[in-house]
Amino acid sequence: MKLIIDAHLPKSICEYFLNCDCIHTQQLEKENLTKDSFINKLSIKERRVVITKDTDFYYSYIASRKPYKLVLVKLGNMRLEELKNYFKLNSEKILSILQNHSFIILEKNKIRILE
């Protein structure tokens, strides 16, 4: 599976998605200043799942089904180690859900499937 981690999340999250082609916006030409529209186009073109905290992607997905697939992170305020631990514990489940669904929301106590 191909993933793109948005600027609001640390690049280190990529390490929890083993056997995936995972990139961070930091690796793109305009790095963390990459516009959402470019991320959406890249997501569609390369069939990449966007993992983000940015609710603008939520509205984009609802309005026009862009990006290709969306993981919206709604974990509240969390220290970096807690965030990394969340992805360490849940990355396989996230990937499994994305096999059959296009839009999920990550919450502290559950993963909601919206489509």
C-alpha positions as CSV (number, residue, x, y, z in Angstrom):
1,M,0.0,0.0,0.0
2,K,1.2,3.5,-0.7
3,L,0.8,6.2,1.9
4,I,1.6,9.9,2.3
5,I,2.0,11.4,5.8
6,D,1.0,15.1,6.0
7,A,3.0,17.8,7.5
8,H,1.1,17.9,10.8
9,L,2.4,14.5,11.7
10,P,6.0,13.4,12.3
11,K,7.9,11.6,9.5
12,S,8.8,8.9,12.0
13,I,5.3,7.5,11.7
14,C,6.4,6.0,8.3
15,E,8.5,3.4,10.2
16,Y,5.3,1.7,11.6
17,F,3.9,1.0,8.2
18,L,6.1,-1.9,7.2
19,N,6.1,-3.1,3.6
20,C,4.4,0.1,2.5
21,D,5.6,2.8,0.2
22,C,5.3,5.5,2.7
23,I,6.4,9.1,2.2
24,H,6.2,12.3,4.2
25,T,5.4,15.7,2.8
26,Q,8.9,16.7,4.0
27,Q,10.2,14.5,1.2
28,L,8.3,16.4,-1.5
29,E,9.8,19.3,-3.5
30,K,8.1,22.0,-1.4
31,E,8.4,19.9,1.8
32,N,5.9,20.7,4.5
33,L,4.7,23.8,2.5
34,T,3.2,21.5,-0.1
35,K,-0.3,22.6,-0.9
36,D,-3.3,20.3,-0.1
37,S,-4.3,20.4,-3.8
38,F,-0.9,18.9,-4.8
39,I,-1.2,16.2,-2.1
40,N,-4.7,15.3,-3.4
41,K,-3.4,15.1,-7.0
42,L,-0.4,13.0,-6.0
43,S,-2.7,10.8,-3.9
44,I,-5.1,10.2,-6.9
45,K,-2.3,9.7,-9.4
46,E,-0.3,7.2,-7.3
47,R,-3.2,5.8,-5.3
48,R,-1.7,6.9,-2.0
49,V,-3.6,7.0,1.2
50,V,-3.3,10.4,2.9
51,I,-2.8,10.3,6.7
52,T,-3.4,13.7,8.2
53,K,-4.7,15.8,11.1
54,D,-5.9,18.5,8.6
55,T,-9.7,18.7,8.5
56,D,-9.4,20.4,5.1
57,F,-8.9,16.9,3.6
58,Y,-12.1,15.8,5.3
59,Y,-14.1,18.5,3.5
60,S,-12.2,17.8,0.2
61,Y,-13.0,14.1,0.5
62,I,-16.7,14.6,1.3
63,A,-17.1,17.2,-1.5
64,S,-15.1,15.6,-4.3
65,R,-13.7,12.2,-3.2
66,K,-10.2,13.5,-3.0
67,P,-7.7,12.3,-1.8
68,Y,-7.7,8.6,-3.0
69,K,-8.2,7.3,0.5
70,L,-8.1,9.3,3.8
71,V,-7.1,8.6,7.4
72,L,-8.1,11.5,9.6
73,V,-6.2,11.6,12.9
74,K,-8.4,13.0,15.7
75,L,-6.4,11.9,18.7
76,G,-6.4,15.2,20.5
77,N,-3.3,16.6,22.2
78,M,-0.7,13.9,22.5
79,R,3.0,13.9,23.2
80,L,5.2,12.6,20.4
81,E,6.0,9.3,22.2
82,E,2.2,8.6,22.8
83,L,1.5,9.4,19.1
84,K,4.2,7.1,17.9
85,N,3.0,4.4,20.3
86,Y,-0.5,4.7,18.9
87,F,0.7,4.1,15.4
88,K,3.0,1.3,16.5
89,L,0.0,-0.5,18.1
90,N,-2.5,0.3,15.4
91,S,-0.7,0.4,12.0
92,E,-1.6,-3.2,11.0
93,K,-5.2,-2.6,11.9
94,I,-5.3,0.6,10.0
95,L,-3.8,-1.1,6.9
96,S,-6.3,-4.0,7.2
97,I,-9.3,-1.6,7.3
98,L,-8.0,0.4,4.3
99,Q,-8.1,-2.8,2.2
100,N,-11.9,-2.5,2.1
101,H,-12.6,1.1,3.1
102,S,-11.7,4.5,1.8
103,F,-12.2,6.8,4.8
104,I,-11.4,6.2,8.5
105,I,-11.0,8.4,11.5
106,L,-8.5,7.5,14.2
107,E,-9.7,8.3,17.7
108,K,-8.1,7.4,21.1
109,N,-10.4,4.6,21.9
110,K,-11.6,3.5,18.4
111,I,-11.2,3.6,14.7
112,R,-14.3,4.8,13.0
113,I,-15.0,3.7,9.4
114,L,-16.9,6.4,7.5
115,E,-17.0,4.6,4.2
